[in-house]
Amino acid sequence: MTLLSEDQSVRPQPCRLPEPGKQTDASLLQHSTDYTGSKEDYMESGECAVFGAVEPPRRSRGRLILHGLVMFGREFCYAVEAAFVTPVLLSVGLPRSLYSLVWLISPILGFLLQPIIGSASDYCRSSWGRRRPYILVLGILMMIGLTLFLNGDAVISALVSDRSLRSIWSIVVVMFGVVLFDFAADFIDGPIKAYLFDVCSHHDKERGLHYHALLTGLGGACGYLVGAMDWGHSVLGRLLGSEYQVIFFFSALTWGIFLTVHLFSIPEQPLGKDPSASESSSTSALRLLVSHSNGYGALVKEPVSPTLTAPVTDLRPRSFSALGEANSVTSSAKQPNKEAQKRMTFKSLMKAIVDMPSHYRCLCVSHLLGWTAFLCNMLFFTDFMGQIVYRGNPYADHNSTAYITYERGVEVGCWGLCINAVSSALYSYVQRFLLPYIGLKGLYFMGYFVFGMGTSLIGLFPNVIATLILCSVFGVMSSTLYTIPFNLIAEYQREEEEQLKLQGSNKSPRGTGMDCAALTCMVQLAQIIVGAGLGALVNVAGSVIVVVLSASTMSLFGCIFIAFFIRYVE
């Protein structure tokens, strides 16, 4: 989810009109006498000239879909990472107590560096545009990370003959690939959303975000589906060397093609390019408007010549911070100007969390509990299937029965995650029918409760068929986390606006931008908690089953918190 705000570096200057009675500009009289069309057509053409630079042109459905294909590729690769990170790390010899630490580095970097990356993108003066250079660089980093992650073990095995040294280098290379991929994949979402917002009108932004959401779900399902196939015994598996190389081939091909299509889908205007042309067209258009506006709302009855000290159109660049996708999720909630003019920084984000009203803070806490529960389960689910459900051993020799059984469990786990992606998309539509009956708080509670009960049953009765059926509850939780909290923030905002109107206050309501960014940062904080603590918990318990039971416990705690502390909105 991307927070958009407006920069203060360039402010529109007011128009200064001459005193009545002064000489009318000759050029203005020429414009007013040369036009032969109707006054209504003349006014409409003037309005288009003035405001065309502010509102981008409408985009076709095809271009918006091409723009959104990058989300399909990104989620495809994300699904491959989520399904295979833990099996790959364990297969190269990473100790069980350390395997969750790989998820710790990227969110810490994101928490600190995302505002810096966002600010740098706002002022990029590349001839290719402001967002696309960053998208290209981050896309290349994703490809490098994916290559090291899925091929690092094979490359090190070919280069290093010493067994102990080979194991150490394999762990280092694979972990570096995972961190690099995760870092780039997290960061690239901000520029992608900002690119969409820069080149699309308000109506097309909503359409574009709809296609982004749709293609994200499809990409995740396809990624898990590819991981669920037994490629080791296929023709491609024999040709490329192993199952991981086949999965890398599909992932790299998908990401490379869709990234390229995305970068050339919609032209992006470079920052500060040819400002004089836009200024002159805006100035002349405003003169036409003033000279012909003698009806309702006109400035004067007689033609006047405005003397402009600065361009009328506000061509200020929009800035974004990848800390959250606030505007993309809460497009209906309008951000007040004072809030919109603030640029997001790490310091301002922390201040927003500390100063926010109690009901917003409670929403952040419940979101943190939900994401901690969800990530506990999702990041280690395929490993759980391989070790607990199928009773395989990731540390066994790669040609042993125990390791082959573990790989089979990982493949079936990918089928379960594919079920999760499909059920998430379906439940997103079911939510609309349930909302009038149980409300937002009811949906919020139900999502946590269903997930908590489902994961507890999976942990207590680790059966293959039952586990695959209960994977559908993961989708319920996923859809809940991505929608309900942001809808609650929008409702809180609407409620505050209505109260201010009833009180007759001129005070500006709270902006949703900061609140949504703070809410979204709970995802990274949850990832830090999971990365720092879950590996030690597994090591103490001596079994991966504690992963699923921890997810269930956190989710049920979230249910209790929602019931007592989340404020209900009519």
Secondary structure, DSSP 4 states (H G I P E B T S, - for coil): -EEEEE-SSS-PPPPBPPPTTSPPPHHHHHHHHH--S-HHHHHHHHHHHHHTTTSPPP--HHHHHHHHHHHHHHHHHHHHHHHHHHHHHHHTT--TTTTTTHHHHHHHHHHHHHHHHHHHHHT---TT-SSHHHHHHHHHHHHHHHHHHHHHHHHHHHH---HHHHHHHHHHHHHHHHHHHHHHHHHHHHHHHHHHHHHS-HHHHHHHHHHHHHHHHHHHHHHHHHHHS--TTSHHHHHHSSHHHHHHHHHHHHHHHHHHHHHTTS--PPTT-SHHHHHHHHHHHHHHHHHH--STT-S-SS----B-SS-SS--PPEEEEEEEEHHHH-TTSPPPHHHHTSPP-HHHHHHHHHHS-HHHHHHHHHHHHHHHHHHHHHTTHHHHIIIIIS---TTS-TTSHHHHHHHHHHHHHHHHHHHHHHHHHHHHHHHHHHHHHHHHHHHHHHHHHHHHHHHHHHHHS--HHHHHHHTHHHHHHHHHHHHHHHHHHHHHHHHHHHHHHHHT--PPPPPHHHHHHHHHHHHHHHHHHHHHHHHHHHHHHTSTHHHHHHHHHHHHHHHHHHHHHSPP--
